[in-house]
Amino acid sequence: MTWGTQLSPLIWPDNYCCSHRLNSHASGNTRWIENETNPHDHDALDKDGHLLPTGQALKIWGNFLGSQMIKSNTTGMILSFASIEPVSNTLFLYLVNKGDQTVTINPVIEKHKIVSIPEACELFGTSSEDIHPVWQQVKKIKPGKPVILKGISITVLKMKIVNSHEE
């Protein structure tokens, strides 16, 4: 997200407690939506409460989240994040292609083998300015095969993994 340079620190009277500040701030953000004609890239909701791209990204994160975040590495215009649900050996891999070109990657999980990819989805639009991106399932993604990331997209892979020595 780009926040710009217009943020300024909030100054609160000494008699406001922390929880009041948080509640007031959250309520203000949910009620004071002034983006009827020109939604901003940091807005999660439109004036009618529908999800904008930032809100969609937050929803994706919430729906594909394991109980532990784990380290992931990428290079170039690709960002990656990963979380795991250790009880079910389910790994969620989030791939953000910040470039406008399609990129092919081959996920490698250190000391683990990808057994299956039961679910894969992507969020993409026509440009970085598109406020109506498409969220869809991606079919035919197989373990050990390359994954194609559309330009300016978020791709989420839900993978079942095992330790390499358990094969």
C-alpha positions as CSV (number, residue, x, y, z in Angstrom):
1,M,0.0,0.0,0.0
2,T,1.1,3.5,-0.7
3,W,0.4,5.9,2.1
4,G,2.0,9.0,0.7
5,T,3.4,11.8,2.8
6,Q,0.2,13.4,4.0
7,L,0.0,11.4,7.3
8,S,0.5,13.5,10.4
9,P,0.6,12.3,14.0
10,L,-2.7,12.4,15.9
11,I,-2.6,14.5,19.0
12,W,-5.0,13.4,21.8
13,P,-5.8,15.1,25.0
14,D,-4.2,13.6,28.1
15,N,-7.5,12.3,29.5
16,Y,-8.2,9.9,26.5
17,C,-7.3,6.3,27.2
18,C,-5.8,4.0,24.6
19,S,-9.0,1.9,24.0
20,H,-11.0,5.1,23.4
21,R,-8.5,6.3,20.8
22,L,-8.6,2.9,19.0
23,N,-12.4,2.8,19.1
24,S,-12.8,6.3,17.9
25,H,-10.3,5.8,15.1
26,A,-11.9,2.6,13.9
27,S,-15.4,4.1,14.0
28,G,-14.2,7.2,12.2
29,N,-12.7,5.2,9.4
30,T,-15.8,3.1,8.9
31,R,-18.2,6.0,8.9
32,W,-16.3,8.8,7.1
33,I,-15.9,7.5,3.6
34,E,-15.4,10.4,1.2
35,N,-14.5,8.4,-2.0
36,E,-17.8,8.6,-3.9
37,T,-16.2,10.0,-7.1
38,N,-12.5,9.0,-6.7
39,P,-11.7,6.0,-4.6
40,H,-8.1,5.9,-3.3
41,D,-5.8,2.9,-3.5
42,H,-5.8,2.6,0.3
43,D,-9.6,2.5,0.7
44,A,-10.9,-0.9,1.7
45,L,-14.6,0.0,1.2
46,D,-16.6,2.1,-1.3
47,K,-19.3,4.5,-0.1
48,D,-21.8,1.6,-0.1
49,G,-19.7,-0.7,1.9
50,H,-18.5,-2.9,-1.0
51,L,-14.9,-4.1,-1.1
52,L,-12.4,-2.2,-3.1
53,P,-9.1,-3.9,-4.1
54,T,-7.4,-3.2,-0.7
55,G,-10.5,-4.7,1.0
56,Q,-10.4,-7.7,-1.3
57,A,-6.7,-8.2,-0.5
58,L,-7.5,-8.1,3.2
59,K,-10.3,-10.6,2.7
60,I,-8.0,-13.0,0.8
61,W,-5.4,-12.8,3.6
62,G,-8.1,-13.6,6.2
63,N,-9.5,-16.5,4.2
64,F,-6.1,-18.2,3.4
65,L,-4.2,-17.9,6.7
66,G,-2.5,-20.5,8.7
67,S,-1.8,-20.2,12.4
68,Q,1.9,-19.4,12.0
69,M,3.7,-17.0,9.6
70,I,6.9,-18.4,8.1
71,K,9.8,-16.9,6.2
72,S,9.7,-16.8,2.4
73,N,12.1,-15.4,-0.2
74,T,11.7,-14.0,-3.6
75,T,13.5,-11.7,-6.0
76,G,12.6,-8.9,-8.4
77,M,9.0,-7.7,-8.7
78,I,7.6,-10.7,-6.9
79,L,6.8,-10.5,-3.2
80,S,5.9,-13.6,-1.2
81,F,4.4,-14.3,2.2
82,A,3.7,-17.7,3.7
83,S,1.8,-19.1,6.6
84,I,1.3,-22.7,7.8
85,E,-1.2,-24.7,9.6
86,P,1.1,-27.3,11.2
87,V,-1.6,-29.8,12.4
88,S,-2.8,-30.4,8.8
89,N,0.5,-29.7,7.0
90,T,-1.2,-27.0,5.0
91,L,1.0,-24.2,3.6
92,F,-0.5,-21.0,2.2
93,L,1.8,-19.2,-0.2
94,Y,0.9,-15.6,-1.2
95,L,2.6,-14.3,-4.3
96,V,2.3,-10.7,-5.3
97,N,3.5,-9.7,-8.8
98,K,4.0,-6.0,-8.6
99,G,5.2,-5.9,-12.2
100,D,2.9,-5.6,-15.3
101,Q,4.5,-8.6,-17.0
102,T,3.5,-12.2,-16.6
103,V,6.1,-14.1,-14.6
104,T,6.6,-17.9,-14.3
105,I,7.9,-19.2,-11.0
106,N,8.6,-22.6,-9.5
107,P,7.8,-22.7,-5.7
108,V,10.4,-24.6,-3.7
109,I,9.7,-25.4,0.0
110,E,13.0,-26.0,1.8
111,K,13.2,-29.5,3.4
112,H,9.6,-30.2,2.3
113,K,7.8,-31.7,-0.6
114,I,4.6,-30.3,-2.0
115,V,2.2,-33.2,-2.1
116,S,-0.8,-31.5,-3.6
117,I,-2.3,-28.0,-4.4
118,P,-5.9,-28.4,-3.5
119,E,-6.7,-24.8,-4.1
120,A,-5.2,-21.9,-6.1
121,C,-6.8,-18.5,-6.7
122,E,-5.7,-15.2,-8.2
123,L,-6.8,-11.5,-8.0
124,F,-5.9,-9.4,-11.0
125,G,-7.2,-6.4,-13.0
126,T,-6.6,-4.6,-16.2
127,S,-4.0,-2.3,-14.6
128,S,-2.8,-1.1,-11.2
129,E,-5.6,1.5,-11.3
130,D,-8.4,-1.1,-11.8
131,I,-10.9,-0.8,-8.9
132,H,-12.9,-3.9,-10.1
133,P,-10.3,-6.7,-10.2
134,V,-11.3,-10.3,-10.8
135,W,-11.0,-13.0,-8.1
136,Q,-11.0,-16.5,-9.6
137,Q,-9.8,-20.0,-9.1
138,V,-6.8,-21.2,-11.1
139,K,-7.0,-24.7,-12.4
140,K,-4.3,-27.2,-13.4
141,I,-1.6,-26.1,-10.9
142,K,0.4,-29.2,-10.1
143,P,3.2,-29.8,-7.6
144,G,6.6,-29.5,-9.2
145,K,5.3,-27.6,-12.2
146,P,5.7,-23.9,-12.9
147,V,3.1,-21.4,-11.7
148,I,2.2,-18.5,-14.0
149,L,1.6,-15.2,-12.2
150,K,-0.4,-12.5,-14.2
151,G,1.0,-9.0,-14.2
152,I,-0.1,-6.9,-11.2
153,S,-1.7,-9.7,-9.4
154,I,-2.0,-11.7,-6.1
155,T,-1.9,-15.4,-6.4
156,V,-2.6,-17.7,-3.4
157,L,-1.7,-21.4,-3.3
158,K,-3.0,-23.7,-0.7
159,M,-0.6,-26.6,-0.5
160,K,-0.3,-29.9,1.4
161,I,3.3,-30.5,2.3
162,V,5.4,-33.2,4.0
163,N,8.9,-33.3,5.3
164,S,11.3,-34.5,2.6
165,H,12.5,-37.3,4.8
166,E,8.9,-38.7,5.2
167,E,8.6,-39.7,1.6
